[in-house]
Amino acid sequence: MKKCIVIPDSFKGTLSSAQVCRGMEEVLRRFFPDCQVISIPVADGGEGTVDCFLTALPGERVPVTASGPFGEPCTGYYGRFGDRAVLEMAMFAGLPQAEGRLNPAAASTYGVGEAVKRAVLDGCSRILLGLGGSCTNDGGTGMAAALGVRFYDEDGRAFVPTGGTLCRIARMDPAPARAFLKDVQLTAMCDIDNPLCGESGAAFVFAPQKGADAAMVRQLDAGLAHLAEIIDRYCNCNTEDCNCNTEDCNTGEAVRSVAEIPGSGAAGGMGAGVLALGGALRPGIEAVLEMVGFDGLLQGADLVLTGEGRIDGQSLRGKVISGVASRAARQGVPVVAVVGDIAPGAEGAYDCGVTAMVSISRRPIDFSLCRDQSEASLRAAMED
């Protein structure tokens, strides 16, 4: 074997994608010392996304000081790759920053917007933003405000909304942000298809994990529904296939509310916020594969190794394994998925281009007991 690409997701709760890459690569080099091994750790847009890109691509870590979810100074960084920047909202508005004081009605994404603004001012014209692990439910209004969008209440007073004050928005002026982002391509990594509001929306599905009780969930959902009306009125970003988001857009597509667009409910409604700013939502793995030039890397490859903690029917819906396998299949490169657990529905992976699936589980044992053995089990599976 002359060339192998290693591109796994993390094994949730046990091994990071970088650890999986190291384990796979060590065994490969022992058996095939002359093989060119290309390791690409994959993150889903949440914590660790920037570090994964910095591991996979030559780039630099750029320090950023921005606002935390409750306005306190927060130190983070973004990854810069020429004119491209990779950021993760979890670094400035994530659950760890709100630990011990969870309150999605008060938490803001303002710091995320400050970090994006810093990257643009640094000369980055292509921004990739990870939408995982948020503690917020403000529909991205904080981020939008940091980038120049002005929100006004019924008395004409400007303010920065949070999840609990979205219903106070009477009108918005997106023009300053549009001008600032005029030559910027903003793309968000989004692996969920939840709408903005309703029973399957951001508040009802995710806000309880962020500290919301039943009453707050209803308040947050009402706020997001109101925000959707405001965005529809002032941003005109409510066509499924249109990301220009300008009032003079004439695509001929049927207009519908931004609230109905799949993924608008991601990260406390940040998906809708990205759309309102003229950005696009893309499955995380597709954004990763495009940025690392995966199609080009496949040329001359003998094998692709991928994996995740559990492969099932959900793994086939725009996740890492299906995204990797479908591209590899087009170039005739075999794909082996090394996974923690092979669950019902996994057989559909063969139709996506997976050649074989191998579980690292050595014997039937409870996850709480086997999780500490994951690294050794991965190496043993790789040797097999």
C-alpha positions, 0 to 999 in steps of 0.5 A: 500500500502506497497511500492511505487517507485517515479521516475519522470523526471522534468517538464521542465520550472516548477518543477525539478525532485527533487521537483516532488519527494517531492510533490508526496512523501508528498501526499503519506505519508499523505494517506499511512503513513506506506508505504515505499516510494523510491524517485529517481529524474531523470535528462537527463544528463544536469544541475542537473544530479549529484545532482539527483544521490546524492539525490537518492544514498548514495555518496559524492560530490567531488569538482573539479577545471577545465577549463571553456569553454574558459580556465578560472578556473571553480569550480564544482564537481562530485558525487562519489559512491564507484568506480563509478563517475557521472559527467555532462559536463554542469558543465564545458562546459555548456551554463551558463558558456558561457552566454553573450559570446556564441561562439561554434567555440572557446568553449572547452570541455577541462575542462570536460576531466580534471574532468574525469581525476580527477575522474579516479585519485581518483580511480573511474573505472566506469565513467557516463558522462551526455551530456546535455546543452553544449555550445561547438561544438568541437566533444569532442576533448578538453576532449580527449586532457585533457585525453592524446590524441594528435592532430597535424596539417600539420606541425606536431605541437601539438594543442588542437582543438576547433570547429573552428579549427577541420579542422586543424587536420592532425593526432591524437595519441590516445595511451596515452589516451587509456593507461590512460583509459585502466581499465576504463568504460566510459559511456555517457548518451545520449538521442538524436540520431543525427549523428555527421554532416550533416543537422541533425547533431550537428552543423545544429541542435544545434549550432544556440542555442549556438550562431552560425550564418549560416556561422559559422554553415557551418564551424562547420559542415565541421570541424565535418565531417573532425574530423569523417575522422580522428577518423575513421582513427586513432581510428577504433571506427566505428562499431555500436556494438563495443566499444573496439575502438582498431585497432585490433578489429575483430567483423565481423560487417560492418564498417561505419563512426563514424559520422553515429552512432546515438548519435555521434552528442550529445553535440556538437559532444561529443558523437563521442568523447566518442566513440573515447575514447572507451566509450559507449552511452546509453539512460539516463534513462537506465543508471539511472535505472541500477545505482540505481538497479531499477530492484531490487527495484521493488521487493515487490513494489505495485506501481510505480509513474513516470511523466514528463512535457508532454507525447506524442509519443516522450516520448516512444523513450527511455525516462523516462516514457517508460524506467521505465514502460517497466521494471516495466511491466516485474515484474507486477508492475503497473505504473501511469504517472502523467504529465503536459500535455497528448498530441497526441501519448501518448496512445502508453504508454499503450503498454510500460507498463503504467497503467494510465496517469493523468494530473495535469492540472485542467482547460484549461489555458495558460502555461504562467499562469498555470506554477506558479501553477504547485506545487499545481496542482501536489499535487491536482492530487496526491490527486485525 
